[in-house]
């Protein structure tokens, strides 16, 4: 989860830190703050994938960055906004971010999807 000032970073592509949280059997077992390289989206994605992450929870994300994450077989939950701790709590409880953390303007649907009306969600 890219973070900025204790919140989910509003734009994945501009993030410089990611909070890696390991969850097993509904319990948080570890967390690490990962510095992301400022050398481009491809390097950010590589750093996250090389960390062993299985999913990325983020705010807005470019189509390019999302495709790179999906190519690395990472599940993407985009369109998320809010305090990082509260979002993590909902993921621990439910396995995905709660609807109350959906970014303003993102349509509500039965299942969590990315906030983009012109392209399908390739992550589901």
Buried (B, 14 or more C-beta within 10 A) or exposed (E): BBBBEEBBBBBBBBBBEBBBBEBEEEEEEEEEEBEBEEEEBEEBBBBBBEEEBEBBBBBBBEEEBBBBBBEBEBBBBBBBBBBBEBBBEBBEEEEBBBEEBBBEEBEEEEEBBBBBEEEEBEBE
